[in-house]
């Protein structure tokens, strides 16, 4: 799902605050540069830390031991993020009660789009190509 990495970053940022998180459990996932950009951008929206680690994906975090202090991580706080938390984030960002698979509620002013803003560097050339394909149908 295209929303996975963005939703994950959003939730992790809320939970991490100013602490630098290390995400574990994603080692088998394929993460493209666009996925990592989405994760980082949404993390930066809700969190106050300058970075995050994704064990097994980001180059400095081949293992959890690579990013914990000399005490072996004895003082680390654990927080789990699952589908429930991602769905709650989706609802918070897209209107309560909706889900990624549900049709959006009708807009009170009709279906006409008044403005679409696309930004750079957040919208890469690859993403522009995907968007162009979607617009062509």
SULURMO-V537294 format. One record per residue. N is the residue number from 0. RES is the residue in one small letter. SS is DSSP state (A for helix, B for strand, O for the rest). PHI is phi in degrees with one decimal (none if undefined). Layout:
# SULURMO-V537294
n=N res=RES ss=SS phi=PHI
n=N res=RES ss=SS phi=PHI
This chain:
# SULURMO-V537294
n=0 res=x ss=O phi=none
n=1 res=x ss=O phi=-61.7
n=2 res=x ss=O phi=-84.7
n=3 res=x ss=A phi=-54.3
n=4 res=x ss=A phi=-66.0
n=5 res=x ss=A phi=-65.4
n=6 res=x ss=A phi=-64.2
n=7 res=x ss=A phi=-61.2
n=8 res=x ss=A phi=-61.3
n=9 res=x ss=A phi=-60.5
n=10 res=x ss=A phi=-67.3
n=11 res=x ss=A phi=-62.8
n=12 res=x ss=A phi=-61.8
n=13 res=x ss=A phi=-59.8
n=14 res=x ss=A phi=-77.9
n=15 res=x ss=A phi=-78.3
n=16 res=x ss=O phi=60.7
n=17 res=x ss=O phi=-95.0
n=18 res=x ss=O phi=-82.6
n=19 res=x ss=O phi=-86.5
n=20 res=x ss=O phi=-85.1
n=21 res=x ss=B phi=-120.2
n=22 res=x ss=B phi=-88.7
n=23 res=x ss=O phi=-121.3
n=24 res=x ss=O phi=97.7
n=25 res=x ss=O phi=-110.8
n=26 res=x ss=O phi=-57.5
n=27 res=x ss=O phi=-88.0
n=28 res=x ss=O phi=-80.5
n=29 res=x ss=O phi=-88.0
n=30 res=x ss=O phi=-124.4
n=31 res=x ss=O phi=-78.5
n=32 res=x ss=A phi=-55.7
n=33 res=x ss=A phi=-66.3
n=34 res=x ss=A phi=-63.2
n=35 res=x ss=A phi=-67.5
n=36 res=x ss=A phi=-65.2
n=37 res=x ss=A phi=-63.7
n=38 res=x ss=A phi=-59.9
n=39 res=x ss=A phi=-66.7
n=40 res=x ss=A phi=-65.1
n=41 res=x ss=A phi=-72.8
n=42 res=x ss=A phi=-60.1
n=43 res=x ss=A phi=-66.5
n=44 res=x ss=A phi=-73.3
n=45 res=x ss=A phi=-109.6
n=46 res=x ss=O phi=-103.4
n=47 res=x ss=O phi=-115.3
n=48 res=x ss=O phi=-85.1
n=49 res=x ss=O phi=-80.9
n=50 res=x ss=O phi=-158.7
n=51 res=x ss=O phi=-146.1
n=52 res=x ss=B phi=-113.3
n=53 res=x ss=B phi=-124.7
n=54 res=x ss=O phi=-58.5
n=55 res=x ss=O phi=84.7
n=56 res=x ss=O phi=-125.1
n=57 res=x ss=O phi=-77.3
n=58 res=x ss=O phi=-62.8
n=59 res=x ss=O phi=-81.6
n=60 res=x ss=O phi=-125.4
n=61 res=x ss=O phi=-62.2
n=62 res=x ss=O phi=-142.7
n=63 res=x ss=A phi=-61.3
n=64 res=x ss=A phi=-61.9
n=65 res=x ss=A phi=-66.5
n=66 res=x ss=O phi=-119.3
n=67 res=x ss=O phi=-94.8
n=68 res=x ss=O phi=-72.5
n=69 res=x ss=O phi=-59.2
n=70 res=x ss=O phi=-77.0
n=71 res=x ss=O phi=76.1
n=72 res=x ss=O phi=86.5
n=73 res=x ss=O phi=-57.8
n=74 res=x ss=O phi=-95.3
n=75 res=x ss=O phi=-70.1
n=76 res=x ss=O phi=-94.0
n=77 res=x ss=O phi=-104.1
n=78 res=x ss=O phi=-148.5
n=79 res=x ss=O phi=-99.9
n=80 res=x ss=O phi=-121.6
n=81 res=x ss=O phi=-125.1
n=82 res=x ss=A phi=-60.7
n=83 res=x ss=A phi=-60.7
n=84 res=x ss=A phi=-68.0
n=85 res=x ss=A phi=-66.6
n=86 res=x ss=A phi=-65.8
n=87 res=x ss=A phi=-64.4
n=88 res=x ss=A phi=-64.9
n=89 res=x ss=A phi=-57.6
n=90 res=x ss=A phi=-62.1
n=91 res=x ss=A phi=-63.7
n=92 res=x ss=A phi=-87.5
n=93 res=x ss=A phi=-123.6
n=94 res=x ss=O phi=104.5
n=95 res=x ss=O phi=-56.5
n=96 res=x ss=O phi=90.1
n=97 res=x ss=O phi=-89.3
n=98 res=x ss=O phi=-141.7
n=99 res=x ss=O phi=-58.1
n=100 res=x ss=O phi=-103.6
n=101 res=x ss=O phi=-93.3
n=102 res=x ss=O phi=-69.9
n=103 res=x ss=O phi=-68.0
n=104 res=x ss=O phi=-67.8
n=105 res=x ss=O phi=-63.8
n=106 res=x ss=O phi=-82.3
n=107 res=x ss=O phi=-63.1
n=108 res=x ss=O phi=-103.7
n=109 res=x ss=O phi=97.5
n=110 res=x ss=O phi=-97.5
n=111 res=x ss=O phi=-70.7
n=112 res=x ss=O phi=-87.9
n=113 res=x ss=O phi=-90.6
n=114 res=x ss=O phi=-159.4
n=115 res=x ss=O phi=-127.0
n=116 res=x ss=O phi=-114.3
n=117 res=x ss=O phi=-117.0
n=118 res=x ss=O phi=-115.7
n=119 res=x ss=O phi=-124.3
n=120 res=x ss=O phi=-93.6
n=121 res=x ss=O phi=-71.7
n=122 res=x ss=O phi=-107.4
n=123 res=x ss=O phi=-78.7
n=124 res=x ss=A phi=-61.2
n=125 res=x ss=A phi=-63.2
n=126 res=x ss=A phi=-69.7
n=127 res=x ss=A phi=-62.8
n=128 res=x ss=A phi=-63.9
n=129 res=x ss=A phi=-61.2
n=130 res=x ss=A phi=-60.7
n=131 res=x ss=A phi=-61.4
n=132 res=x ss=A phi=-63.4
n=133 res=x ss=A phi=-65.6
n=134 res=x ss=A phi=-69.5
n=135 res=x ss=A phi=-72.6
n=136 res=x ss=O phi=92.1
